[in-house]
Amino acid sequence: MAKIIPFEYLETVVEHSISNMKRIKKELTLAEEIESVDFISLAILNINLNTKEYADDFTKTLCGVLRDSDIICVKNGFIYLFLPGTNFEGVMDIISDFKEFYDGIFDYVAAAHLLSDIKNIACILPDLQKLASDKGWKV
C-alpha cells in the first residue's frame, strides 16, 4: 500500500529515496541496469471529478494498488505519484490499468528517469510540471 504524504514533503521524500537508491546501487557495485534500482518515475494525474468523496475514493483505491515504496501526494485536485524502481513502461501500465477501471475521469503526464541522470529532484520535478502546464493545467 502506497504512502500518502503532504505535498510540501514530496521533494524531501523523493530526494531521500534517490539518495538511498544511489547508495544501494553503489554498495552492490552493480554495473548493469536493474529497473528496481536504476529508474524512478513521476506522474501527475488531473482528476475530473465533481465530488470530493469520489476523489477520495479514487486516491484510496490508487493507494491500495500501489506498492509500499510508492508515494502519493494530493494538491489542488492533482495527484502526484512518485514510483521508485519503475521505468516508463511500468508507469504507463499502472496508468492504463486505472484508466480502464476509472473510465475517462483523469488525464495524466508522466516521466521516467535513470537514476544516474538525476542530480536532484529540483532538476526533474519542474520538467514534469512543464508537461502539465503545456496541457493547460495550473499545477
ZIHUPE-V240547 format. One record per backbone hydrogen bond with DSSP energy under -1.0 kcal/mol. NH is the residue of the N-H (numbers start at 1). CO is the residue of the C=O. If there is no record, write none. Layout:
nh=NH co=CO
nh=NH co=CO
//
This chain:
nh=2 co=63
nh=3 co=70
nh=5 co=72
nh=9 co=6
nh=10 co=7
nh=13 co=9
nh=14 co=10
nh=15 co=11
nh=16 co=12
nh=17 co=13
nh=18 co=14
nh=19 co=15
nh=20 co=16
nh=21 co=17
nh=22 co=18
nh=23 co=19
nh=24 co=20
nh=25 co=21
nh=26 co=22
nh=27 co=23
nh=28 co=24
nh=30 co=25
nh=37 co=34
nh=38 co=34
nh=39 co=35
nh=40 co=113
nh=41 co=83
nh=42 co=111
nh=43 co=81
nh=44 co=109
nh=45 co=79
nh=46 co=107
nh=47 co=77
nh=48 co=105
nh=55 co=51
nh=56 co=52
nh=57 co=53
nh=58 co=54
nh=59 co=55
nh=60 co=56
nh=61 co=57
nh=62 co=58
nh=63 co=59
nh=64 co=60
nh=65 co=61
nh=66 co=62
nh=70 co=67
nh=71 co=82
nh=72 co=3
nh=73 co=80
nh=75 co=78
nh=78 co=75
nh=79 co=45
nh=80 co=73
nh=81 co=43
nh=82 co=71
nh=83 co=41
nh=85 co=39
nh=91 co=87
nh=92 co=88
nh=93 co=89
nh=94 co=90
nh=95 co=91
nh=96 co=92
nh=97 co=93
nh=98 co=94
nh=99 co=95
nh=100 co=96
nh=101 co=97
nh=102 co=98
nh=105 co=102
nh=107 co=46
nh=109 co=44
nh=111 co=42
nh=113 co=40
nh=115 co=38
nh=117 co=114
nh=118 co=115
nh=123 co=120
nh=124 co=121
nh=125 co=121
nh=128 co=124
nh=129 co=125
nh=130 co=126
nh=131 co=127
nh=132 co=128
nh=133 co=129
nh=134 co=130
nh=136 co=133
nh=137 co=132
//
